[in-house]
Amino acid sequence: MAADNDLESEVFEITDFTTASEWERFVSRVEEVLSDWKLTESSVGKPEKGEYTSGTWGEESKDISFADFKFFITHFFLKQESKKDDGKDKPEEDALPSAMQDLLCMNNDFPPRAHCLVRWYGIREFVVISPGANCEAIISESKCNLLLSSVSISLANSGCQVPVFVQMQQKWRRIYAGECQGPGVRTDFEMVHLRKVPSQYNHLSGLLDIFKSKIGCNLLPLPPVGIAIRFTYILQDWAQHSWPQQPPDFDALLGGEVGGVEFGNLPFGACEEPISELHLATTWPHLTEGIVVDNDVYSDLDPLQAPHWSVRVRAAENPQCLLGDFLMEFFKLCCRKESMEDVLGRGLTEEDGKESNDLSSALSKLTEPAAPVPIAKLSVSSMVHSARKRIRRRRHIDESPLNNDVLNSILLYLFPDAAVEKDKTAPSSSSRTVEKDKSSDDNLFLQLKSAPADSLTHRLALCLCLVNYNHGGLPAVAHLWQEFVLELRYRWENNYLVYGLDGGPPDLRCCLLHQKFQMLNCCIERKRARDEARKEKDHKHPESSSAREVSPGKSWESWSDSDEEFFECLSDQGETEPPEGGKEGGRVKAEGRLHPYNNMTLLNSAELLYVPVTQEPAPMTEDQLEEQSEVLAKLGTSAEGTHLRARMQSACLLSDMESFKAANPGCVLEDFVRWYSPRDYVEEMAVDETGNTVLRGELSARMKIPGNMWVEAWETSRVTPARRQRRLFDDTKEAEKVLHYLALQKPADLARLLLPCLLHAALQKLKQEESIENMPSVRRSIQQAATQASKLLHPPSYDYNKLEDFINQLVAMETVITQARSLKTKFTVIEEDEKDSTTELERFVSSLLEEPEVVVVGGGQGAAGRIIHRLFINAQRAALLPPVDDDFGGEGKQSLGSRKVPDFPPPAGREVLLRSCVPRPAPYSKALPQRLFCVMMKDEFRLAGAFSSDTAFF
């Protein structure tokens, strides 16, 4: 029994060595990912020249773990068009992997836009294993070797021929080690990274020594080593070149010289140089050892003699741009909470003591039954203008937010007709239809729901934007708005039409503020027409006019401003029946006829049917329409609610019926329907009592429904011509509603109402500036921005985050246009014999902004190359030669003139690429590609080597 117990205890203590370890699971997971991405299939084909730059790079990534340590495994590859498999491109059994072939390919050296491993090794497909997010870097040498051995086993087990790299050390150092395996061959990718360049390796000869010692070839003669060299020079000093953007003349703006040109245009351009650096890369693409000398004593690498020049520009980070600053500052107003009273002060429009008593006494005088002075002198207008005088007197003591000269200039720009002496006939030309430029921008305001260009609303948006940025911010905006509203009230009280608005009712396609201005103009037009009709009537009947003037109750002019009587007749009595003088032989005299209607006659008489003079329907803004819709919807669907809704909607119908009755005495409802709604009068041929065929008509079925609103309205309507009816459109009430709406606007509300107009102006400005520079890419961006803006501005409530992003897009377009303008100014042809190169230089400048790197045609001897050379020379002289003093002696001048200044500064970066095909590790091994990429900069020295070896017998 004891033996059995010992056996059982030994069984439970047995360790199962067949269980996979964490390391084996990691290797298996890497193999699984490589298989999922189908990297075990070998690829063929040689990359075309420039394909690494013009092609599209793809990327896919997955998460893997080694125990509790997370990694990212990422597959980078160049997307290539799928070609038909005709059997000719099938790889041979012992062919080298495509990565090893890419090591020797010279079609894509120094690609300007690619992963760093692509630049260093020239490969088009690879896999990188890097530490996951929030994971520490792999610094330990043992951990690095463990990962590399895992990669080697995974490649061997899966048969993958794509190189796999492991990122080591800190991420900013960009140090990678990797491996690529093929049939009987292997390439090891190694890297060295130092802060300083060792003196013995600071030239080509030293780098060749490293390369030769690493490949360890004992063959004689030594296989040739291919060399490619690139030196990069950086130009940062633009002091010797003029800046194309002229700053705005703020002194002129403050000095009262502000005209329509200044206020009518948004500023544009950068306040600083938008191009921070110009990088010139001089390349010697195909060299061999012995052709060029570069050591610690002498160098043949003169940039002017380089066969290949290429240039890239580096833009300044977030340069300050005028248009973007103006837009962003105005956009910030939308988020302010203050009211006009909070900004300007609650005591600004009223004063203590005497002025309060004056106001109360004025109101009491307005309510007196008999006034010793004309009531017109005590109207709301006079009270407002007395308040304006008190405001100005108060601001004279306490300095106003906006300078008076600037304020007067702005008001004159907004209301240019104010410069002309106002009389009773001149204002008619002030509301002329704004002439529009016949261009593609005509309907942009409809797309954005803003206002027509050069309209009052458009100008107001520009002025408020300028005032907000240059003349005092929020207080100045509130001050200008208050003065603007007072000017509108003055025009309403004095029958002066508002300048810069299209005639007619409010255009619902425009923004709400523009509709309000149009509504006010409609009120002024109605009021002026009514007053002119009265004057004409008084001129024809002076007796009745003088009789009314001696009436003790009210003056004649007070009827237009009365809050109790809104119809045109002098009395509310006796309108149903005409006076005795209006009857001729028992017949009622017709009134308010316009013209006969299609030679029709009344059904019950032989009189012609006349079209009556009717009242125009009341214009409405979109907020009034919404309010009316809400009221009608709240009435519900009950019979009583439906009847009440129909009566509310039939006010215009009732007015037209009364006008029709006055113009056509003896008419019936059928006559009215024949004119107003012909479809509701059905005519058909019938046979009368005598057997003759006659044309008979009757009302349609819907008109015969019991309780029809048309029948009820016809029975209740009176015989009243339009001129004596109660007004459908009460211009006095509507004008006061508009002015009250405008006066209550907060600065934030005002900014929201004007934001579509300002963005409209900004897009127009961008189009204008782009047309000068002719940049197709920016033109497409502007078209897309206009479409995006129409979606952002139409909803009732704005998404401020999206609007801010949209403004940043406009700023980006402004920056690109400014960069193009700066480059065009720098690459301007000066010499007369170089005028033929203008087209070439324009193409060169446009390419600089659209492509990562642009080839300079002709190198240093081409048109662009000569300008670049001259820019470097000027920068060198400005940096190395002190300014020459006039008091400096002649010997000193000679010494300065004899000092030799190099045309180019020391290169900021030097890149050397060494390639060869050498048998390793033994002289009888297969000749395989070897590559060494060297980077030498001021604070960096990097060697990236790819060394292949034959593993068939090793």
C-alpha positions, 0 to 999 in steps of 0.5 A: 500500500505504501508503494501505491501511495508513492506512485500516486504522489509521483504521478501528480508531480509530473510536469507536462512539457508539451504545454506551449509557453508564452514565447511559443504562443507569441511565435504562433500568433505572429505566424497566424497574422502573417498567414492571414495577411497572405504574406507567405505568397512571393511577389514579383515585378520591379517598381517603376521610377517615382512610384514610391512618391506617386503611388498609394501606400496601404497600412493594416494593423493588429494587436498581439501579446507576449505574456502581458506585454502588448505589441502592434504588428503593422503591415506597410505596402505599396498598392499596385494595380492588379495585372493579368496573370499571363504566366510570364511573371511567375517567380523561379524557385530559387529567385531572390525575394522582392525585398532583396531585389529592391535593395539594388533598385535605383528607380526610387532613391530618396523618396520625399514622402514615405515611411523612413524604412522605405527611404533607408532600405528602398523596400516596398513591403514590410512588417513592423512589430512595435510596443503597444500604446502605454507600453515601455520601450524595448531597451534590454538587449536580451529582450531585443534578441528574444524578439528577433529570434521569434521573428526568425522562427516565424519567417522560417515556419511560415515561408514569408519572404516579406521583411519583418522589423522590430522597433527598439529603444525610444520611439523618437530614435526610430531604431529598427532591426529585422530580417528577411528570409528566402530560399537559401538566403537571408538579409539582416537589417541593422542600424546604428544611431549616434548624436554626433558624426565621428570625424573619421566618417564625416565624408564619403571615403570613411563611409566606404571603409565601413561598408567594405569592412562590413561586407568582408569581401576578399575577392580581387578585384573588388566588385564595384560599389554604386554610390548615390549622394544627396546634400540638402541646403536650407534657406531660412532668411528672407530678409533680402526679399520683399514681403508681398503682403502689404499691411492695412493702413490703420492710420488711414482708417482712423483718420476718417479716410474710410471709403466704400473700398475699405469698408466693403472689402474683407482684409486678406493675407498673412501678417508674417512670411507664410513660407518659413523654409526652402529646402534645396536637395542636390543629388548625384544619383549614379556614381561609382568609387573613383569618379568622385573624391570626398575626404577630410581634405578635398571634395568634388561635391559642388552643389552647382555641379550636381546633375539633379536639383529638387526643392521643397518648401516648408510652410510656417505653422499657423501663420496669422492671416487677416481674413481668418482673424476677422472671421474668428473674432466675429464668430466669438461674438456668437457665444457672448451672453451680454445684452446691449444694456450690459455692454453700453450701460443701463443708464446710457439711454436715460438720465436721472432727475430732470430728464425722467420728468421730461419723459413723463410729461411728454407722455402725458401730453400725448394722452391729453384730449386737446393739445395746444401744439400739433400732435405730430410734434409730440410723436414717437419720432420726436421722443426718440430723437430727443433721447438720441440727443441725450445719448450723444450728450452723455457720450460727449462726457463719457467717451463713446466706444466708437470714434465719431469720425469712424462712426460717421464714415460707417453710417455714410458707407451704409447709407450713401444717400444720406450725403444727398439732401433729403427731400420728398422726391429724392428717396425714391431712388435710394431703394433702387434694386442693387445691381448685381454682377453677372457672374457665377456668384449671383446665386451664392447668397441663395445657397447660403441663405445670406443676402445679395452682395452689396446689399445693406445687410451685406455691408452691415456684416462687413462693417460690424466685422471690421469694427469688432476687430479694429475699433473696440470689439463688443462695445463698439459693435453695440454702439454701431448697432444702436446708431444703426437702429436709430437711423432706421427709425429716423427713416421710418418716421420721415418717409425715407426709404432704406438704401440698398434693398431690393423692392417688393415683399421680404425675400424668404430665400435670404436671411431673417435680418435682411427680411426685416429690413425689407419689411421696414421698407415695405412699410415706408413705401405703403406709408409714403404712397398713402400720404401722397394719395392724401396730398393729391386728394387734398389738392383736388378738394381743398375745401374738405382738407381745410374743414378737416384741419379746423377739427378740434379733435385730431390733425389730418396728419395724425390719422396715419400714426393713429393706434386706434384707426387703421382704415383709410376712410374718415368715418366708420359710419355709412360705408355699407350704403353710398350717399344719396349723390352716389345713386343715379336713377336707383342704380348704385354707382360703381367704385374702384374699377380697374378694367373689364375682365375678358369682356364677361358680363354679370349673370343678372345684368348686361353690365360688364364684369370689372376687375376691382382695385384690391388691397395687396396681401400683407407681406410676412417674414419667415418668423411671422409665417412660422408664428402664424403656422403655430397659431393655426396648428394649435386650433386643433382639428375640431369643427370649431377650430377648423371654422375659426382657422378658415375665418383667420385665413379668409381676411384677404378673401373678404377684402377682395369680395368687398372690393368686387361688390363695390366695382360690380353693383348687382353682382352675385357670388357666382360672378365673383367665383368666375373671376377669383376661382374660375375652376369652381364655376362649372359650365356645360351645354344644356337644353332650355324650355324652348328646346334651344341649346344654351350654355349654363353654369353653376358653382362646383361641388365644394362651393355647395357644401353646407357651411362653405366659408366662401358663402359665409364671407360673401353674405357678411361682406360689405360694399366697400372699395379698397381705399375705404377698407380696413388695412390688411397690412398695418404698416405702422404696427409692422414697422414698430414691430420690426424696430422693436425686434431690432432694438432688442437684439443682443450682440450674440443674436446679431452676430448669428443673424449676420454670420451667413452674410460674413461667410458669404463675403469670405467665400467671395473674397477667396474666389477673388484672390484665387482667380488672381493666382489661378490655383485649381486645387483651391478652386475645388476646395472653395466649391466644396466649402460653399456646399458645406456652408449651405448645409451648416447655415440652413438649420435653425440652430447652428452647430458651433463646433462644425462652424469653427472647423469650417472657418479653419478650412477657410483660413487654410485656403487663405494660407495656401493662396498667401503662400502661392503669392509669396512664392510667385513674388520670390520667383519673379523674373527680373532680367529681360532675357529671362521673360520666356521663362515666366510660364515655366516658373509659374508651373514650378511655383504651383507644383511647389504647393501641391507636390511634396518635392519638385524637380528643378528643370536644368538644375542650377543652370535653369531659370528656377535654379538661377533664382534659387542660387541668387536667394542663397547668395543674398542670404549668405551675404546678409548673414556673413558680411557686416553692414558697410558703414559710410565712414568706413575707410577705403582699406576697410571696404577693400577688406570686406570686398575681398572676403570670400563668401560661399554661395551656399551654407554648409549642408543641413543634411547629407545622405549617402547610399552605397550598394553592391552585389557581393558573395557572403559569407564565403567567396564561393557563396552566391552574390547577394545585394548589400546596402548601406544608407548613411545620414549625417546631420548636425545632431544625428548620425545614422547607419542603416545597413542591409547585409545579405548572406547565403545560408545554403551551406552555413 
